[in-house]
Amino acid sequence: MGDNSAMDKAKGKAKEMTGKVTGNDRMKTEGQADQARGKAKEGVDSLRDKAEGVRDSLRRDDDR
């Protein structure tokens, strides 16, 4: 999933820059939204990884 978040951020940056250059405020805003979506996905992935780590650390050795 990390690849999807990086892709969203890169796509968003490209849209934002294109919007700035062409004066297209809608495209600029869409780019900013895509970047925010990518950052949110990274946050969710990070929390999921941490939760799995906590779960694994709480398991007893004979449960594994």
PQR file of N, CA, C, O and H, with PARSE charges and radii, in Angstrom:
ATOM      1  N   MET A   1       0.803  -1.193   0.000 -0.4000 1.5000
ATOM      2  CA  MET A   1       0.000   0.000   0.000 -0.0000 2.0000
ATOM      3  C   MET A   1       0.842   1.251   0.000  0.5500 1.7000
ATOM      4  O   MET A   1       0.387   2.297  -0.463 -0.5500 1.4000
ATOM      5  N   GLY A   2       2.044   1.176   0.500 -0.4000 1.5000
ATOM      6  CA  GLY A   2       2.912   2.334   0.519 -0.0000 2.0000
ATOM      7  C   GLY A   2       3.132   2.906  -0.854  0.5500 1.7000
ATOM      8  O   GLY A   2       3.296   4.116  -1.010 -0.5500 1.4000
ATOM      9  H   GLY A   2       2.414   0.327   0.877  0.4000 1.0000
ATOM     10  N   ASP A   3       3.138   2.043  -1.861 -0.4000 1.5000
ATOM     11  CA  ASP A   3       3.323   2.519  -3.228 -0.0000 2.0000
ATOM     12  C   ASP A   3       2.155   3.384  -3.675  0.5500 1.7000
ATOM     13  O   ASP A   3       2.347   4.368  -4.391 -0.5500 1.4000
ATOM     14  H   ASP A   3       3.006   1.060  -1.735  0.4000 1.0000
ATOM     15  N   ASN A   4       0.949   3.025  -3.258 -0.4000 1.5000
ATOM     16  CA  ASN A   4      -0.226   3.813  -3.621 -0.0000 2.0000
ATOM     17  C   ASN A   4      -0.169   5.203  -3.011  0.5500 1.7000
ATOM     18  O   ASN A   4      -0.540   6.182  -3.659 -0.5500 1.4000
ATOM     19  H   ASN A   4       0.793   2.227  -2.677  0.4000 1.0000
ATOM     20  N   SER A   5       0.293   5.296  -1.769 -0.4000 1.5000
ATOM     21  CA  SER A   5       0.353   6.604  -1.137 -0.0000 2.0000
ATOM     22  C   SER A   5       1.410   7.470  -1.813  0.5500 1.7000
ATOM     23  O   SER A   5       1.201   8.668  -2.005 -0.5500 1.4000
ATOM     24  H   SER A   5       0.594   4.501  -1.243  0.4000 1.0000
ATOM     25  N   ALA A   6       2.532   6.877  -2.170 -0.4000 1.5000
ATOM     26  CA  ALA A   6       3.572   7.633  -2.869 -0.0000 2.0000
ATOM     27  C   ALA A   6       3.082   8.062  -4.251  0.5500 1.7000
ATOM     28  O   ALA A   6       3.393   9.159  -4.715 -0.5500 1.4000
ATOM     29  H   ALA A   6       2.702   5.904  -2.014  0.4000 1.0000
ATOM     30  N   MET A   7       2.323   7.199  -4.894 -0.4000 1.5000
ATOM     31  CA  MET A   7       1.786   7.529  -6.212 -0.0000 2.0000
ATOM     32  C   MET A   7       0.795   8.689  -6.107  0.5500 1.7000
ATOM     33  O   MET A   7       0.820   9.601  -6.934 -0.5500 1.4000
ATOM     34  H   MET A   7       2.071   6.308  -4.517  0.4000 1.0000
ATOM     35  N   ASP A   8      -0.074   8.660  -5.098 -0.4000 1.5000
ATOM     36  CA  ASP A   8      -1.032   9.746  -4.907 -0.0000 2.0000
ATOM     37  C   ASP A   8      -0.313  11.068  -4.644  0.5500 1.7000
ATOM     38  O   ASP A   8      -0.698  12.111  -5.172 -0.5500 1.4000
ATOM     39  H   ASP A   8      -0.095   7.919  -4.426  0.4000 1.0000
ATOM     40  N   LYS A   9       0.728  11.012  -3.827 -0.4000 1.5000
ATOM     41  CA  LYS A   9       1.458  12.238  -3.523 -0.0000 2.0000
ATOM     42  C   LYS A   9       2.167  12.787  -4.757  0.5500 1.7000
ATOM     43  O   LYS A   9       2.153  13.996  -4.991 -0.5500 1.4000
ATOM     44  H   LYS A   9       1.041  10.165  -3.398  0.4000 1.0000
ATOM     45  N   ALA A  10       2.784  11.917  -5.545 -0.4000 1.5000
ATOM     46  CA  ALA A  10       3.480  12.361  -6.756 -0.0000 2.0000
ATOM     47  C   ALA A  10       2.493  12.906  -7.787  0.5500 1.7000
ATOM     48  O   ALA A  10       2.734  13.942  -8.407 -0.5500 1.4000
ATOM     49  H   ALA A  10       2.795  10.935  -5.355  0.4000 1.0000
ATOM     50  N   LYS A  11       1.387  12.200  -7.960 -0.4000 1.5000
ATOM     51  CA  LYS A  11       0.360  12.647  -8.906 -0.0000 2.0000
ATOM     52  C   LYS A  11      -0.206  13.992  -8.461  0.5500 1.7000
ATOM     53  O   LYS A  11      -0.441  14.880  -9.280 -0.5500 1.4000
ATOM     54  H   LYS A  11       1.191  11.358  -7.457  0.4000 1.0000
ATOM     55  N   GLY A  12      -0.418  14.129  -7.174 -0.4000 1.5000
ATOM     56  CA  GLY A  12      -0.950  15.371  -6.637 -0.0000 2.0000
ATOM     57  C   GLY A  12       0.001  16.536  -6.817  0.5500 1.7000
ATOM     58  O   GLY A  12      -0.416  17.649  -7.138 -0.5500 1.4000
ATOM     59  H   GLY A  12      -0.228  13.407  -6.509  0.4000 1.0000
ATOM     60  N   LYS A  13       1.279  16.274  -6.610 -0.4000 1.5000
ATOM     61  CA  LYS A  13       2.274  17.344  -6.786 -0.0000 2.0000
ATOM     62  C   LYS A  13       2.317  17.793  -8.245  0.5500 1.7000
ATOM     63  O   LYS A  13       2.402  18.987  -8.532 -0.5500 1.4000
ATOM     64  H   LYS A  13       1.618  15.370  -6.349  0.4000 1.0000
ATOM     65  N   ALA A  14       2.257  16.834  -9.157 -0.4000 1.5000
ATOM     66  CA  ALA A  14       2.264  17.164 -10.581 -0.0000 2.0000
ATOM     67  C   ALA A  14       1.035  17.992 -10.951  0.5500 1.7000
ATOM     68  O   ALA A  14       1.142  18.976 -11.683 -0.5500 1.4000
ATOM     69  H   ALA A  14       2.187  15.864  -8.924  0.4000 1.0000
ATOM     70  N   LYS A  15      -0.134  17.591 -10.443 -0.4000 1.5000
ATOM     71  CA  LYS A  15      -1.362  18.338 -10.728 -0.0000 2.0000
ATOM     72  C   LYS A  15      -1.292  19.752 -10.143  0.5500 1.7000
ATOM     73  O   LYS A  15      -1.681  20.728 -10.784 -0.5500 1.4000
ATOM     74  H   LYS A  15      -0.221  16.791  -9.849  0.4000 1.0000
ATOM     75  N   GLU A  16      -0.791  19.834  -8.923 -0.4000 1.5000
ATOM     76  CA  GLU A  16      -0.706  21.136  -8.283 -0.0000 2.0000
ATOM     77  C   GLU A  16       0.209  22.075  -9.073  0.5500 1.7000
ATOM     78  O   GLU A  16      -0.141  23.231  -9.308 -0.5500 1.4000
ATOM     79  H   GLU A  16      -0.475  19.041  -8.402  0.4000 1.0000
ATOM     80  N   MET A  17       1.363  21.587  -9.476 -0.4000 1.5000
ATOM     81  CA  MET A  17       2.305  22.408 -10.232 -0.0000 2.0000
ATOM     82  C   MET A  17       1.722  22.800 -11.593  0.5500 1.7000
ATOM     83  O   MET A  17       1.875  23.939 -12.034 -0.5500 1.4000
ATOM     84  H   MET A  17       1.648  20.648  -9.285  0.4000 1.0000
ATOM     85  N   THR A  18       1.060  21.857 -12.250 -0.4000 1.5000
ATOM     86  CA  THR A  18       0.429  22.156 -13.540 -0.0000 2.0000
ATOM     87  C   THR A  18      -0.649  23.221 -13.361  0.5500 1.7000
ATOM     88  O   THR A  18      -0.767  24.137 -14.175 -0.5500 1.4000
ATOM     89  H   THR A  18       0.936  20.931 -11.892  0.4000 1.0000
ATOM     90  N   GLY A  19      -1.422  23.097 -12.308 -0.4000 1.5000
ATOM     91  CA  GLY A  19      -2.460  24.076 -12.022 -0.0000 2.0000
ATOM     92  C   GLY A  19      -1.887  25.454 -11.750  0.5500 1.7000
ATOM     93  O   GLY A  19      -2.445  26.462 -12.183 -0.5500 1.4000
ATOM     94  H   GLY A  19      -1.326  22.353 -11.647  0.4000 1.0000
ATOM     95  N   LYS A  20      -0.774  25.499 -11.034 -0.4000 1.5000
ATOM     96  CA  LYS A  20      -0.131  26.780 -10.759 -0.0000 2.0000
ATOM     97  C   LYS A  20       0.368  27.432 -12.038  0.5500 1.7000
ATOM     98  O   LYS A  20       0.157  28.623 -12.263 -0.5500 1.4000
ATOM     99  H   LYS A  20      -0.320  24.680 -10.683  0.4000 1.0000
ATOM    100  N   VAL A  21       1.032  26.638 -12.874 -0.4000 1.5000
ATOM    101  CA  VAL A  21       1.619  27.162 -14.109 -0.0000 2.0000
ATOM    102  C   VAL A  21       0.540  27.653 -15.070  0.5500 1.7000
ATOM    103  O   VAL A  21       0.694  28.695 -15.708 -0.5500 1.4000
ATOM    104  H   VAL A  21       1.203  25.670 -12.690  0.4000 1.0000
ATOM    105  N   THR A  22      -0.544  26.904 -15.168 -0.4000 1.5000
ATOM    106  CA  THR A  22      -1.596  27.252 -16.140 -0.0000 2.0000
ATOM    107  C   THR A  22      -2.639  28.204 -15.555  0.5500 1.7000
ATOM    108  O   THR A  22      -3.496  28.707 -16.281 -0.5500 1.4000
ATOM    109  H   THR A  22      -0.670  26.058 -14.650  0.4000 1.0000
ATOM    110  N   GLY A  23      -2.570  28.450 -14.255 -0.4000 1.5000
ATOM    111  CA  GLY A  23      -3.563  29.314 -13.627 -0.0000 2.0000
ATOM    112  C   GLY A  23      -4.891  28.619 -13.383  0.5500 1.7000
ATOM    113  O   GLY A  23      -5.911  29.276 -13.174 -0.5500 1.4000
ATOM    114  H   GLY A  23      -1.873  28.041 -13.665  0.4000 1.0000
ATOM    115  N   ASN A  24      -4.881  27.293 -13.410 -0.4000 1.5000
ATOM    116  CA  ASN A  24      -6.096  26.503 -13.216 -0.0000 2.0000
ATOM    117  C   ASN A  24      -6.226  26.175 -11.718  0.5500 1.7000
ATOM    118  O   ASN A  24      -5.605  25.238 -11.217 -0.5500 1.4000
ATOM    119  H   ASN A  24      -4.053  26.760 -13.580  0.4000 1.0000
ATOM    120  N   ASP A  25      -7.042  26.967 -11.025 -0.4000 1.5000
ATOM    121  CA  ASP A  25      -7.194  26.782  -9.578 -0.0000 2.0000
ATOM    122  C   ASP A  25      -7.810  25.435  -9.217  0.5500 1.7000
ATOM    123  O   ASP A  25      -7.471  24.845  -8.191 -0.5500 1.4000
ATOM    124  H   ASP A  25      -7.545  27.729 -11.432  0.4000 1.0000
ATOM    125  N   ARG A  26      -8.712  24.953 -10.061 -0.4000 1.5000
ATOM    126  CA  ARG A  26      -9.348  23.661  -9.773 -0.0000 2.0000
ATOM    127  C   ARG A  26      -8.311  22.531  -9.809  0.5500 1.7000
ATOM    128  O   ARG A  26      -8.299  21.675  -8.924 -0.5500 1.4000
ATOM    129  H   ARG A  26      -8.987  25.431 -10.895  0.4000 1.0000
ATOM    130  N   MET A  27      -7.446  22.526 -10.824 -0.4000 1.5000
ATOM    131  CA  MET A  27      -6.425  21.484 -10.914 -0.0000 2.0000
ATOM    132  C   MET A  27      -5.440  21.596  -9.747  0.5500 1.7000
ATOM    133  O   MET A  27      -5.006  20.583  -9.200 -0.5500 1.4000
ATOM    134  H   MET A  27      -7.456  23.221 -11.542  0.4000 1.0000
ATOM    135  N   LYS A  28      -5.098  22.800  -9.377 -0.4000 1.5000
ATOM    136  CA  LYS A  28      -4.198  23.023  -8.245 -0.0000 2.0000
ATOM    137  C   LYS A  28      -4.805  22.441  -6.970  0.5500 1.7000
ATOM    138  O   LYS A  28      -4.119  21.773  -6.196 -0.5500 1.4000
ATOM    139  H   LYS A  28      -5.451  23.624  -9.822  0.4000 1.0000
ATOM    140  N   THR A  29      -6.092  22.700  -6.759 -0.4000 1.5000
ATOM    141  CA  THR A  29      -6.778  22.190  -5.573 -0.0000 2.0000
ATOM    142  C   THR A  29      -6.897  20.669  -5.607  0.5500 1.7000
ATOM    143  O   THR A  29      -6.736  20.014  -4.577 -0.5500 1.4000
ATOM    144  H   THR A  29      -6.649  23.242  -7.387  0.4000 1.0000
ATOM    145  N   GLU A  30      -7.176  20.101  -6.782 -0.4000 1.5000
ATOM    146  CA  GLU A  30      -7.230  18.642  -6.906 -0.0000 2.0000
ATOM    147  C   GLU A  30      -5.875  18.033  -6.555  0.5500 1.7000
ATOM    148  O   GLU A  30      -5.806  16.994  -5.898 -0.5500 1.4000
ATOM    149  H   GLU A  30      -7.307  20.633  -7.618  0.4000 1.0000
ATOM    150  N   GLY A  31      -4.816  18.673  -6.991 -0.4000 1.5000
ATOM    151  CA  GLY A  31      -3.475  18.187  -6.670 -0.0000 2.0000
ATOM    152  C   GLY A  31      -3.209  18.200  -5.181  0.5500 1.7000
ATOM    153  O   GLY A  31      -2.634  17.258  -4.636 -0.5500 1.4000
ATOM    154  H   GLY A  31      -4.872  19.517  -7.525  0.4000 1.0000
ATOM    155  N   GLN A  32      -3.627  19.267  -4.523 -0.4000 1.5000
ATOM    156  CA  GLN A  32      -3.447  19.342  -3.071 -0.0000 2.0000
ATOM    157  C   GLN A  32      -4.258  18.260  -2.370  0.5500 1.7000
ATOM    158  O   GLN A  32      -3.809  17.685  -1.379 -0.5500 1.4000
ATOM    159  H   GLN A  32      -4.095  20.032  -4.965  0.4000 1.0000
ATOM    160  N   ALA A  33      -5.450  17.986  -2.884 -0.4000 1.5000
ATOM    161  CA  ALA A  33      -6.286  16.931  -2.300 -0.0000 2.0000
ATOM    162  C   ALA A  33      -5.653  15.553  -2.500  0.5500 1.7000
ATOM    163  O   ALA A  33      -5.684  14.715  -1.598 -0.5500 1.4000
ATOM    164  H   ALA A  33      -5.815  18.454  -3.689  0.4000 1.0000
ATOM    165  N   ASP A  34      -5.077  15.322  -3.683 -0.4000 1.5000
ATOM    166  CA  ASP A  34      -4.401  14.045  -3.943 -0.0000 2.0000
ATOM    167  C   ASP A  34      -3.220  13.857  -2.999  0.5500 1.7000
ATOM    168  O   ASP A  34      -2.984  12.758  -2.497 -0.5500 1.4000
ATOM    169  H   ASP A  34      -5.052  16.002  -4.415  0.4000 1.0000
ATOM    170  N   GLN A  35      -2.488  14.928  -2.765 -0.4000 1.5000
ATOM    171  CA  GLN A  35      -1.350  14.840  -1.847 -0.0000 2.0000
ATOM    172  C   GLN A  35      -1.823  14.529  -0.429  0.5500 1.7000
ATOM    173  O   GLN A  35      -1.214  13.717   0.267 -0.5500 1.4000
ATOM    174  H   GLN A  35      -2.680  15.821  -3.173  0.4000 1.0000
ATOM    175  N   ALA A  36      -2.897  15.167  -0.006 -0.4000 1.5000
ATOM    176  CA  ALA A  36      -3.444  14.909   1.322 -0.0000 2.0000
ATOM    177  C   ALA A  36      -3.908  13.461   1.439  0.5500 1.7000
ATOM    178  O   ALA A  36      -3.718  12.828   2.478 -0.5500 1.4000
ATOM    179  H   ALA A  36      -3.392  15.827  -0.572  0.4000 1.0000
ATOM    180  N   ARG A  37      -4.517  12.935   0.371 -0.4000 1.5000
ATOM    181  CA  ARG A  37      -4.968  11.542   0.361 -0.0000 2.0000
ATOM    182  C   ARG A  37      -3.768  10.601   0.529  0.5500 1.7000
ATOM    183  O   ARG A  37      -3.840   9.621   1.270 -0.5500 1.4000
ATOM    184  H   ARG A  37      -4.671  13.449  -0.473  0.4000 1.0000
ATOM    185  N   GLY A  38      -2.680  10.904  -0.156 -0.4000 1.5000
ATOM    186  CA  GLY A  38      -1.478  10.085  -0.045 -0.0000 2.0000
ATOM    187  C   GLY A  38      -0.903  10.107   1.363  0.5500 1.7000
ATOM    188  O   GLY A  38      -0.479   9.073   1.879 -0.5500 1.4000
ATOM    189  H   GLY A  38      -2.621  11.701  -0.758  0.4000 1.0000
ATOM    190  N   LYS A  39      -0.887  11.276   1.981 -0.4000 1.5000
ATOM    191  CA  LYS A  39      -0.383  11.383   3.350 -0.0000 2.0000
ATOM    192  C   LYS A  39      -1.276  10.632   4.322  0.5500 1.7000
ATOM    193  O   LYS A  39      -0.788  10.005   5.262 -0.5500 1.4000
ATOM    194  H   LYS A  39      -1.232  12.116   1.561  0.4000 1.0000
ATOM    195  N   ALA A  40      -2.580  10.692   4.099 -0.4000 1.5000
ATOM    196  CA  ALA A  40      -3.513   9.970   4.962 -0.0000 2.0000
ATOM    197  C   ALA A  40      -3.305   8.460   4.843  0.5500 1.7000
ATOM    198  O   ALA A  40      -3.334   7.743   5.843 -0.5500 1.4000
ATOM    199  H   ALA A  40      -2.977  11.201   3.335  0.4000 1.0000
ATOM    200  N   LYS A  41      -3.094   7.984   3.618 -0.4000 1.5000
ATOM    201  CA  LYS A  41      -2.838   6.552   3.419 -0.0000 2.0000
ATOM    202  C   LYS A  41      -1.570   6.125   4.142  0.5500 1.7000
ATOM    203  O   LYS A  41      -1.521   5.047   4.734 -0.5500 1.4000
ATOM    204  H   LYS A  41      -3.070   8.567   2.806  0.4000 1.0000
ATOM    205  N   GLU A  42      -0.534   6.976   4.095 -0.4000 1.5000
ATOM    206  CA  GLU A  42       0.700   6.660   4.818 -0.0000 2.0000
ATOM    207  C   GLU A  42       0.432   6.554   6.310  0.5500 1.7000
ATOM    208  O   GLU A  42       0.952   5.659   6.977 -0.5500 1.4000
ATOM    209  H   GLU A  42      -0.574   7.852   3.614  0.4000 1.0000
ATOM    210  N   GLY A  43      -0.380   7.467   6.835 -0.4000 1.5000
ATOM    211  CA  GLY A  43      -0.709   7.442   8.258 -0.0000 2.0000
ATOM    212  C   GLY A  43      -1.456   6.181   8.646  0.5500 1.7000
ATOM    213  O   GLY A  43      -1.169   5.583   9.683 -0.5500 1.4000
ATOM    214  H   GLY A  43      -0.802   8.194   6.293  0.4000 1.0000
ATOM    215  N   VAL A  44      -2.393   5.778   7.839 -0.4000 1.5000
ATOM    216  CA  VAL A  44      -3.157   4.554   8.112 -0.0000 2.0000
ATOM    217  C   VAL A  44      -2.229   3.338   8.080  0.5500 1.7000
ATOM    218  O   VAL A  44      -2.316   2.461   8.940 -0.5500 1.4000
ATOM    219  H   VAL A  44      -2.626   6.264   6.997  0.4000 1.0000
ATOM    220  N   ASP A  45      -1.344   3.292   7.087 -0.4000 1.5000
ATOM    221  CA  ASP A  45      -0.407   2.174   6.987 -0.0000 2.0000
ATOM    222  C   ASP A  45       0.508   2.121   8.210  0.5500 1.7000
ATOM    223  O   ASP A  45       0.796   1.047   8.738 -0.5500 1.4000
ATOM    224  H   ASP A  45      -1.274   4.004   6.389  0.4000 1.0000
ATOM    225  N   SER A  46       0.956   3.291   8.648 -0.4000 1.5000
ATOM    226  CA  SER A  46       1.832   3.356   9.817 -0.0000 2.0000
ATOM    227  C   SER A  46       1.111   2.872  11.071  0.5500 1.7000
ATOM    228  O   SER A  46       1.668   2.106  11.857 -0.5500 1.4000
ATOM    229  H   SER A  46       0.722   4.163   8.219  0.4000 1.0000
ATOM    230  N   LEU A  47      -0.117   3.316  11.253 -0.4000 1.5000
ATOM    231  CA  LEU A  47      -0.888   2.876  12.418 -0.0000 2.0000
ATOM    232  C   LEU A  47      -1.155   1.377  12.373  0.5500 1.7000
ATOM    233  O   LEU A  47      -1.106   0.700  13.400 -0.5500 1.4000
ATOM    234  H   LEU A  47      -0.570   3.939  10.615  0.4000 1.0000
ATOM    235  N   ARG A  48      -1.436   0.866  11.185 -0.4000 1.5000
ATOM    236  CA  ARG A  48      -1.686  -0.575  11.044 -0.0000 2.0000
ATOM    237  C   ARG A  48      -0.435  -1.367  11.440  0.5500 1.7000
ATOM    238  O   ARG A  48      -0.522  -2.372  12.146 -0.5500 1.4000
ATOM    239  H   ARG A  48      -1.475   1.416  10.351  0.4000 1.0000
ATOM    240  N   ASP A  49       0.723  -0.898  10.977 -0.4000 1.5000
ATOM    241  CA  ASP A  49       1.974  -1.577  11.317 -0.0000 2.0000
ATOM    242  C   ASP A  49       2.232  -1.546  12.819  0.5500 1.7000
ATOM    243  O   ASP A  49       2.654  -2.544  13.404 -0.5500 1.4000
ATOM    244  H   ASP A  49       0.793  -0.082  10.404  0.4000 1.0000
ATOM    245  N   LYS A  50       1.977  -0.401  13.437 -0.4000 1.5000
ATOM    246  CA  LYS A  50       2.191  -0.289  14.883 -0.0000 2.0000
ATOM    247  C   LYS A  50       1.228  -1.191  15.640  0.5500 1.7000
ATOM    248  O   LYS A  50       1.618  -1.840  16.611 -0.5500 1.4000
ATOM    249  H   LYS A  50       1.634   0.410  12.962  0.4000 1.0000
ATOM    250  N   ALA A  51      -0.020  -1.237  15.207 -0.4000 1.5000
ATOM    251  CA  ALA A  51      -1.012  -2.089  15.877 -0.0000 2.0000
ATOM    252  C   ALA A  51      -0.623  -3.561  15.766  0.5500 1.7000
ATOM    253  O   ALA A  51      -0.764  -4.321  16.724 -0.5500 1.4000
ATOM    254  H   ALA A  51      -0.337  -0.710  14.419  0.4000 1.0000
ATOM    255  N   GLU A  52      -0.137  -3.953  14.604 -0.4000 1.5000
ATOM    256  CA  GLU A  52       0.304  -5.342  14.435 -0.0000 2.0000
ATOM    257  C   GLU A  52       1.497  -5.633  15.335  0.5500 1.7000
ATOM    258  O   GLU A  52       1.603  -6.728  15.888 -0.5500 1.4000
ATOM    259  H   GLU A  52      -0.022  -3.335  13.826  0.4000 1.0000
ATOM    260  N   GLY A  53       2.388  -4.675  15.485 -0.4000 1.5000
ATOM    261  CA  GLY A  53       3.540  -4.856  16.367 -0.0000 2.0000
ATOM    262  C   GLY A  53       3.116  -5.014  17.815  0.5500 1.7000
ATOM    263  O   GLY A  53       3.641  -5.864  18.534 -0.5500 1.4000
ATOM    264  H   GLY A  53       2.302  -3.785  15.036  0.4000 1.0000
ATOM    265  N   VAL A  54       2.175  -4.202  18.238 -0.4000 1.5000
ATOM    266  CA  VAL A  54       1.674  -4.303  19.608 -0.0000 2.0000
ATOM    267  C   VAL A  54       0.983  -5.639  19.805  0.5500 1.7000
ATOM    268  O   VAL A  54       1.187  -6.304  20.821 -0.5500 1.4000
ATOM    269  H   VAL A  54       1.748  -3.511  17.653  0.4000 1.0000
ATOM    270  N   ARG A  55       0.165  -6.034  18.840 -0.4000 1.5000
ATOM    271  CA  ARG A  55      -0.532  -7.314  18.939 -0.0000 2.0000
ATOM    272  C   ARG A  55       0.466  -8.460  19.055  0.5500 1.7000
ATOM    273  O   ARG A  55       0.307  -9.357  19.883 -0.5500 1.4000
ATOM    274  H   ARG A  55      -0.001  -5.494  18.015  0.4000 1.0000
ATOM    275  N   ASP A  56       1.491  -8.418  18.219 -0.4000 1.5000
ATOM    276  CA  ASP A  56       2.494  -9.478  18.249 -0.0000 2.0000
ATOM    277  C   ASP A  56       3.269  -9.493  19.560  0.5500 1.7000
ATOM    278  O   ASP A  56       3.619 -10.561  20.064 -0.5500 1.4000
ATOM    279  H   ASP A  56       1.620  -7.689  17.547  0.4000 1.0000
ATOM    280  N   SER A  57       3.538  -8.311  20.116 -0.4000 1.5000
ATOM    281  CA  SER A  57       4.298  -8.267  21.365 -0.0000 2.0000
ATOM    282  C   SER A  57       3.459  -8.745  22.549  0.5500 1.7000
ATOM    283  O   SER A  57       4.008  -9.187  23.558 -0.5500 1.4000
ATOM    284  H   SER A  57       3.253  -7.444  19.707  0.4000 1.0000
ATOM    285  N   LEU A  58       2.132  -8.659  22.433 -0.4000 1.5000
ATOM    286  CA  LEU A  58       1.259  -9.099  23.538 -0.0000 2.0000
ATOM    287  C   LEU A  58       0.946 -10.577  23.479  0.5500 1.7000
ATOM    288  O   LEU A  58       0.462 -11.149  24.455 -0.5500 1.4000
ATOM    289  H   LEU A  58       1.686  -8.299  21.614  0.4000 1.0000
ATOM    290  N   ARG A  59       1.215 -11.199  22.352 -0.4000 1.5000
ATOM    291  CA  ARG A  59       0.953 -12.632  22.244 -0.0000 2.0000
ATOM    292  C   ARG A  59       1.948 -13.408  23.107  0.5500 1.7000
ATOM    293  O   ARG A  59       3.111 -13.031  23.254 -0.5500 1.4000
ATOM    294  H   ARG A  59       1.608 -10.734  21.558  0.4000 1.0000
ATOM    295  N   ARG A  60       1.459 -14.473  23.652 -0.4000 1.5000
ATOM    296  CA  ARG A  60       2.358 -15.348  24.393 -0.0000 2.0000
ATOM    297  C   ARG A  60       3.159 -16.186  23.404  0.5500 1.7000
ATOM    298  O   ARG A  60       2.730 -16.397  22.269 -0.5500 1.4000
ATOM    299  H   ARG A  60       0.514 -14.779  23.532  0.4000 1.0000
ATOM    300  N   ASP A  61       4.297 -16.651  23.830 -0.4000 1.5000
ATOM    301  CA  ASP A  61       5.180 -17.414  22.947 -0.0000 2.0000
ATOM    302  C   ASP A  61       4.512 -18.687  22.418  0.5500 1.7000
ATOM    303  O   ASP A  61       4.745 -19.079  21.275 -0.5500 1.4000
ATOM    304  H   ASP A  61       4.645 -16.479  24.751  0.4000 1.0000
ATOM    305  N   ASP A  62       3.697 -19.320  23.229 -0.4000 1.5000
ATOM    306  CA  ASP A  62       3.073 -20.569  22.776 -0.0000 2.0000
ATOM    307  C   ASP A  62       1.878 -20.314  21.853  0.5500 1.7000
ATOM    308  O   ASP A  62       1.355 -21.261  21.266 -0.5500 1.4000
ATOM    309  H   ASP A  62       3.508 -19.001  24.158  0.4000 1.0000
ATOM    310  N   ASP A  63       1.432 -19.067  21.708 -0.4000 1.5000
ATOM    311  CA  ASP A  63       0.342 -18.720  20.800 -0.0000 2.0000
ATOM    312  C   ASP A  63       0.835 -18.532  19.362  0.5500 1.7000
ATOM    313  O   ASP A  63       0.027 -18.549  18.433 -0.5500 1.4000
ATOM    314  H   ASP A  63       1.856 -18.297  22.185  0.4000 1.0000
ATOM    315  N   ARG A  64       2.092 -18.361  19.170 -0.4000 1.5000
ATOM    316  CA  ARG A  64       2.624 -18.044  17.849 -0.0000 2.0000
ATOM    317  C   ARG A  64       2.716 -19.227  17.003  0.5500 1.7000
ATOM    318  O   ARG A  64       3.147 -19.133  15.854 -0.5500 1.4000
ATOM    319  H   ARG A  64       2.748 -18.347  19.925  0.4000 1.0000
TER
END
